[in-house]
Structure formats: structure tokens, C-alpha cells
Amino acid sequence: MAGRLEGKIAIVTGAGCVGPGWGNGRATCVRFAEEGARIFAVDLRSDTMEETLERVRAAGGEIEPYLCDVTDRASVEAMVAACIDRFGTIDLLVNNVGGSAKGGPTDLDEAGWDRQMDFNLKSVYLTCRAVLPHMAEKGAGAIVNTSSTSGTRFTGSPQIAYASAKAAIIHFSKVTAVEFAPKGVRVNTVVPGQLHTPMVESRLAGQRMGGDVEALLQSRVRRIPLGWMGDGRDTANAALFLCSDEARFVTGTEIVVDGGMSARCD
């Protein structure tokens, strides 16, 4: 039986991960490969992609790693050209690069604001700018941009630039979806909540709980009506649906993946 993405070529940015386990980008590469896509895996560092490559190949998938700074226009354009050179086309794009920095409008300095905007928002703009003409020319394609519940509500930490960028991604996707719908290209957003990805152990616990991973996990679970945390595989499954033909009539919208957290008022 053919997979849901059989024969598709997918660029996944942020395909690496800061540690072992299921980050959003890694999980997306594996799930897409399991469903028949060939993966052009993009990250800034090769070491973060080693486990991603191993998992995809263990699943019988085909994956091509590529190093790229997705905040740099020339690097992104070269990356897109390399994907077309390797696979002949681009059918799917999943923008997964991103990361938070603490600070509100009075304590986050201007340089920090600019870095967050480049990392979280400009990266989406540049990759879409480079990929969309190819999809429009052939009259088909699907793009999924990764936002965050931090872009829809206050999630407990003043991270003004991250929240602003993630909110902007949602509207960027809507506007782009409307423009490119007549050209056969669908654009949607996945909005993950507080997941248990390797980022928890590698960075967030140190930022917010003095390194106490268990305390951070407990505080996050308390917010989730389902009473447990998902991981990158849940984000990947949402992206898989949006990129598949099952979502052929879905564009300009979002799937929230948060266990009900953002539906609560506390």
C-alpha cells in the first residue's frame, strides 16, 4: 500500500535536534519518510542531524542532509537549488527552525530582538520566497510553517520577540495561502504547545527552573488538560496531515497541538 506522501520531495528545515529523542524536525523527517517522501534535511550543523539520518534510514527512507543558514538569503537560495539538483523538484516544505529567548520589551535588547526575528520569522519568509516560485510554476505544493502557542496567548514566560514572531508566522501563512491558492499551493501552520522535546533537558530547564528538569516537566503538565505531554511526533503527525492529499481542501489555517492547554483560561 502506497504511503500518504509517496513520491513526494520534502524540504524540512531544522531537521536536526539538540539532543536524543523526538524533536519536531527530526520527527517530521521520520514520519514523512515512513509515508514515502524523500527528505532534503536542512540544518545549520551536521552533528545535530546524525540521529535524524539514522532514524530515517532505519525506517527505509531516503534522506539527503544539507547545511544551511536559513536566515541568509544566499544560503537559502543555494539550498533550494541543491534540492532541485538532487531530486528534480520540491513538493513539500516544512519550516521548523525556531527557538525562544526570554525578555520583555524593556529588558530584551535590540540585538536580541533582531536575532529572534531573523531566526523565527525571517527564516520562514526566505524559504517560502525561494520555494514558492517552483511550486507555483508546476501548480502544486504544500507548505507547513511551525508556530507556537506562545504566538496565540501568554504561556508563562515573558519572551516578547519569540511570541511576536510566532504570532506573525500564523498571519504570514494565511496571507500567503490566499495569494497562492489559485496557483495550487496550500500553506498552513502547526501550532505546538508545551511538548517534551529534547529542548527541555538541553536548554529550557536551565533557563526556567535552575536546571531542575523534573520540576519543569511537572509545571508544564499541570497546564495540559490531557494530563501528559506530547512530543515532536505529535507535531509531525499534524504536519503530515496538512501535507497529504487528505488535506487537499485545507489552506490558510492552523492545527493546534497542545493537549488542550490553550483552550483553558488559567
C-alpha positions as CSV (number, residue, x, y, z in Angstrom):
1,M,0.0,0.0,0.0
2,A,1.4,3.4,-1.0
3,G,2.2,5.9,1.7
4,R,0.4,9.1,2.1
5,L,3.4,11.1,0.7
6,E,4.6,8.5,-1.8
7,G,6.9,10.0,-4.4
8,K,6.9,13.5,-2.8
9,I,10.1,15.5,-2.2
10,A,10.1,17.3,1.1
11,I,12.4,20.0,2.4
12,V,12.4,20.0,6.2
13,T,14.3,22.9,7.9
14,G,15.5,22.5,11.4
15,A,15.9,18.7,10.7
16,G,18.4,18.3,13.5
17,C,17.9,18.3,17.2
18,V,19.7,19.5,20.3
19,G,19.7,16.0,21.9
20,P,18.5,12.4,21.5
21,G,14.8,11.9,21.2
22,W,11.9,13.4,19.2
23,G,12.3,17.0,18.3
24,N,9.8,18.4,15.8
25,G,12.1,18.5,12.8
26,R,13.6,15.0,13.4
27,A,10.1,13.5,13.9
28,T,8.8,15.2,10.8
29,C,11.7,13.7,8.7
30,V,11.0,10.2,10.0
31,R,7.2,10.4,9.7
32,F,7.4,11.8,6.2
33,A,9.9,9.2,5.1
34,E,7.7,6.4,6.6
35,E,4.9,7.7,4.4
36,G,7.0,7.6,1.2
37,A,8.6,11.0,0.9
38,R,12.2,11.6,0.1
39,I,13.7,14.1,2.5
40,F,16.0,17.0,1.9
41,A,17.0,17.6,5.6
42,V,18.3,21.1,6.3
43,D,20.1,22.3,9.4
44,L,22.9,24.6,10.4
45,R,25.1,21.9,11.9
46,S,25.8,18.3,10.7
47,D,26.1,16.8,14.2
48,T,22.5,17.6,15.1
49,M,21.3,15.6,12.1
50,E,23.1,12.4,12.8
51,E,20.3,10.7,14.7
52,T,17.8,12.1,12.2
53,L,19.6,10.4,9.3
54,E,20.0,7.2,11.3
55,R,16.3,7.0,12.1
56,V,15.1,7.8,8.6
57,R,17.4,5.2,7.1
58,A,16.4,2.6,9.6
59,A,12.8,3.2,8.5
60,G,13.9,2.5,4.9
61,G,13.6,6.1,3.8
62,E,15.9,8.3,1.6
63,I,17.3,11.4,3.1
64,E,19.9,14.0,1.9
65,P,21.4,16.3,4.5
66,Y,22.3,19.9,3.7
67,L,23.9,22.6,5.8
68,C,22.2,26.0,5.5
69,D,21.8,29.2,7.4
70,V,18.1,29.9,6.8
71,T,18.4,33.5,8.0
72,D,20.7,34.2,5.0
73,R,19.1,34.7,1.6
74,A,22.0,33.5,-0.5
75,S,22.3,30.3,1.6
76,V,18.6,29.6,1.3
77,E,18.6,30.1,-2.5
78,A,21.6,27.8,-2.8
79,M,19.8,25.2,-0.6
80,V,16.7,25.3,-2.8
81,A,18.8,24.9,-5.9
82,A,20.7,22.0,-4.4
83,C,17.4,20.2,-3.6
84,I,16.1,20.7,-7.1
85,D,19.5,19.5,-8.5
86,R,19.4,16.4,-6.2
87,F,15.7,15.4,-6.6
88,G,14.4,17.4,-9.6
89,T,11.6,19.2,-7.8
90,I,10.1,20.3,-4.4
91,D,6.6,19.2,-3.4
92,L,6.6,20.0,0.3
93,L,8.3,22.5,2.6
94,V,8.2,22.3,6.4
95,N,9.6,25.3,8.2
96,N,10.7,24.1,11.6
97,V,13.6,26.4,12.6
98,G,13.0,28.4,15.7
99,G,13.8,29.0,19.4
100,S,12.9,31.3,22.2
101,A,14.8,33.9,24.2
102,K,13.5,35.4,27.4
103,G,12.8,39.0,27.9
104,G,10.0,41.6,27.7
105,P,10.1,44.8,25.7
106,T,12.1,46.7,28.3
107,D,14.8,44.1,29.1
108,L,15.4,42.4,25.8
109,D,17.9,44.4,23.9
110,E,17.6,45.4,20.3
111,A,20.2,42.9,19.1
112,G,18.3,40.2,20.9
113,W,15.0,41.3,19.3
114,D,16.6,41.3,15.8
115,R,18.1,37.8,16.4
116,Q,14.8,36.4,17.4
117,M,13.0,37.9,14.4
118,D,15.6,36.6,12.0
119,F,15.7,33.1,13.5
120,N,11.9,32.6,13.9
121,L,10.3,34.8,11.2
122,K,12.8,35.8,8.5
123,S,13.8,32.2,8.1
124,V,10.2,31.4,7.1
125,Y,10.0,34.3,4.7
126,L,13.3,33.5,3.0
127,T,12.5,29.8,2.5
128,C,9.0,30.5,1.2
129,R,10.3,33.2,-1.0
130,A,12.7,30.8,-2.6
131,V,10.4,27.7,-2.8
132,L,7.1,29.3,-3.8
133,P,8.0,30.1,-7.5
134,H,8.9,26.5,-8.1
135,M,5.6,25.2,-6.6
136,A,3.6,27.8,-8.4
137,E,5.2,27.0,-11.8
138,K,4.1,23.4,-11.6
139,G,0.7,24.3,-10.0
140,A,1.1,22.2,-6.9
141,G,2.7,22.2,-3.5
142,A,2.1,22.3,0.3
143,I,3.9,24.3,2.9
144,V,3.6,24.0,6.7
145,N,5.1,26.6,8.9
146,T,5.7,25.9,12.6
147,S,4.4,28.5,15.1
148,S,3.8,28.1,18.8
149,T,1.0,28.6,21.4
150,S,3.3,31.4,22.6
151,G,2.1,33.2,19.5
152,T,-1.6,32.9,20.5
153,R,-1.5,33.5,24.2
154,F,0.8,34.2,27.2
155,T,2.3,30.9,28.2
156,G,4.0,31.9,31.4
157,S,7.3,33.4,30.3
158,P,8.0,37.0,29.0
159,Q,9.6,36.2,25.7
160,I,8.2,39.1,23.7
161,A,10.2,38.7,20.5
162,Y,9.6,34.9,20.2
163,A,5.9,35.4,20.9
164,S,5.6,38.2,18.3
165,A,7.5,36.2,15.7
166,K,5.3,33.1,16.2
167,A,2.2,35.2,16.0
168,A,3.4,36.7,12.8
169,I,4.0,33.3,11.3
170,I,0.3,32.4,11.6
171,H,-0.7,35.5,9.7
172,F,2.1,35.2,7.2
173,S,0.8,31.7,6.4
174,K,-2.8,33.0,6.0
175,V,-1.8,35.8,3.6
176,T,0.5,33.6,1.6
177,A,-2.2,30.9,1.4
178,V,-4.7,33.3,-0.1
179,E,-2.2,34.6,-2.7
180,F,-1.0,31.2,-3.8
181,A,-4.2,29.2,-3.6
182,P,-5.1,29.9,-7.3
183,K,-1.7,28.6,-8.2
184,G,-2.3,25.2,-6.5
185,V,-0.1,25.8,-3.4
186,R,-1.5,25.2,0.1
187,V,0.0,27.0,3.1
188,N,-0.9,26.1,6.7
189,T,0.5,26.3,10.2
190,V,1.1,23.9,13.0
191,V,0.9,25.4,16.5
192,P,2.7,23.2,19.0
193,G,2.2,23.7,22.7
194,Q,4.4,22.7,25.6
195,L,5.9,19.4,24.3
196,H,8.5,17.2,25.8
197,T,11.2,17.6,23.2
198,P,15.0,17.3,23.8
199,M,14.9,21.1,24.2
200,V,13.5,20.7,27.7
201,E,16.6,19.0,29.0
202,S,19.2,20.8,26.9
203,R,18.0,24.4,27.5
204,L,14.6,25.2,29.0
205,A,15.2,23.6,32.4
206,G,18.3,25.7,32.8
207,Q,16.5,28.9,31.7
208,R,13.5,28.5,33.9
209,M,14.0,26.0,36.8
210,G,17.6,26.3,37.6
211,G,18.3,23.0,35.8
212,D,15.6,21.0,37.5
213,V,14.2,19.1,34.6
214,E,11.6,17.2,36.7
215,A,10.2,20.5,38.2
216,L,9.9,22.0,34.7
217,L,8.1,18.9,33.4
218,Q,5.6,18.9,36.2
219,S,4.9,22.6,35.8
220,R,4.2,22.1,32.1
221,V,2.0,19.0,32.6
222,R,-0.1,20.9,35.1
223,R,-1.3,23.2,32.3
224,I,-2.4,20.4,30.0
225,P,-5.9,19.1,30.3
226,L,-5.0,15.8,28.9
227,G,-2.5,15.4,31.8
228,W,0.5,14.4,29.8
229,M,2.9,15.9,27.3
230,G,3.2,15.0,23.6
231,D,6.5,15.3,21.7
232,G,7.7,16.0,18.3
233,R,5.9,13.1,16.8
234,D,2.6,14.9,17.5
235,T,3.8,18.0,15.6
236,A,5.0,15.7,12.8
237,N,1.6,14.0,12.5
238,A,-0.2,17.3,12.2
239,A,2.3,18.4,9.5
240,L,1.8,15.0,7.8
241,F,-1.9,15.5,7.5
242,L,-1.5,19.1,6.2
243,C,0.9,18.0,3.5
244,S,-1.1,14.9,2.4
245,D,-3.9,14.8,-0.1
246,E,-6.3,14.2,2.8
247,A,-5.9,18.0,3.4
248,R,-6.4,18.9,-0.2
249,F,-9.2,21.4,0.7
250,V,-7.3,22.8,3.7
251,T,-5.3,26.0,3.4
252,G,-4.8,29.2,5.4
253,T,-5.5,27.6,8.7
254,E,-3.8,26.1,11.8
255,I,-3.7,22.9,13.8
256,V,-3.0,23.4,17.5
257,V,-1.1,20.6,19.0
258,D,-1.2,21.3,22.8
259,G,-3.3,18.7,24.6
260,G,-6.0,21.4,25.2
261,M,-3.7,23.8,27.0
262,S,-4.7,26.9,25.0
263,A,-8.4,26.1,25.5
264,R,-8.1,26.7,29.2
265,C,-8.4,30.1,30.9
266,D,-5.8,29.6,33.7
